[in-house]
Amino acid sequence: MLTNRTTQSGAVRRRKAGELQIQIDDVYACLGQCAGCVLAPEERKAQSADMTEETLALAVGKLREHAAAVGPLNRINVTFGIADHLLIGVDYLEKLHALGSSIVEAGRPADRAHSAVFFTTSLVGKPASVIAMLREVRARMRGSVPLIPLVVLDGRLIKSMKFGPMWREMVLVAKELFGKVDLSTNLSGDAVSCMSPQELASFATRNGFDEVTVNWAPTIRNAASTLDDVAAVTTWLLEFDRLAERKHAITTSFRPVIARTIDAIMCRDGSAPSLIGAVEGIVPETIRKSIEIDHLGFVLPKLEAIGDITHADRHGLKALGHLSDGTVEEIIERAMPRVLSKIIGIHAQGACSTCRHTAVCAGTGFHVATHVARKTGRSQAFDEEACPHVAYALIDAIASQMRAQDEAMDRGPLFRATA
């Protein structure tokens, strides 16, 4: 609730996160063409893994140490991303499962049933070949740590008269084989025009997906696609969230992030929460427990706004450091003052400086989209006094709903008796 997470003065409570989220960006190869993908077209043309064996070994070793050091933990999830691992082959996926499992084991999570290794795939290809590979990957799984496909859905493909039914068959086979498939989609102006919120929600509920990860991740290269029609993307997100809340069969990835941040920083006295307090109270713990390693071995903060978004060259931001610079904790500690200063600085200028939701926005990762919008000049397309992207409308809608729930609970029995 809004009122039970802060002190009387409105200071952010510093709570230890019980979950460690790790992403290792080892593969960029992909046959898909999502306009909202963070990868540039030339990156997707790769024919092999982008991370060398030496860098992969270094990353896994450092992450094992970090997982063991930051406990106690409830869950640990390791994702090998960003693109289509099936293109690299079954032998490679078998190795990744073993390496990812070793990180999970090192952290000794209490909830083993919900600690897993994930691999990204688009399931684009000849169905017979893709299904055969999925079956072989499943047959080679060893140990107790689950391996789960993270399938990226391209709305244009599943609506194709020819390929759509075949794609549905592949994703359902994957779900049957692995017990669970995480579904994600990349938003852009093009994506929201070709697949409505109703179509995605119906697809997810009809096929038994309980969560849909929506990625909206503007980069310097894809800004023309992701920031070309922010109004349409905002409308799409609000409607998809409304459908998910109404159906109660699926959840969105972004509502929990926004709601959790609102819950953590909202003041009891009704005054606006402190931007600096929110950033200093939330971001350090987020970064320690949510880490991304790129193919070169650079350590990035894996933030969540509308799906994962991070500090990297593709967003015009600096990495935390390189794995060769020390332990993961040492790299994070050295970079933390610079990162916090950058986040605060982004939100202390322009329309953000007077926005009543700026503290919540700063605690989620939306500053990356703001930075890209300003750096590419895309924010100039909108009212300079208004939010340059989707954050304000989403935060405002979710905060209003949470406030209404709080008020209904406060009125409780009396309200029900007199209603």
Helices and strands as residue ranges (DSSP letters): E 19-27, H 41-44, H 53-69, E 75-82, G 85-87, H 90-107, G 112-114, E 116-121, H 127-140, E 147-153, H 155-158, H 163-178, E 182-186, H 189-194, H 197-206, E 211-215, H 223-226, H 230-247, E 251-252, H 254-265, H 275-289, E 290-293, E 298-304, E 308-310, G 313-315, E 321-322, G 323-325, H 328-347, G 350-354, H 358-362, H 366-375, G 378-381, H 391-418
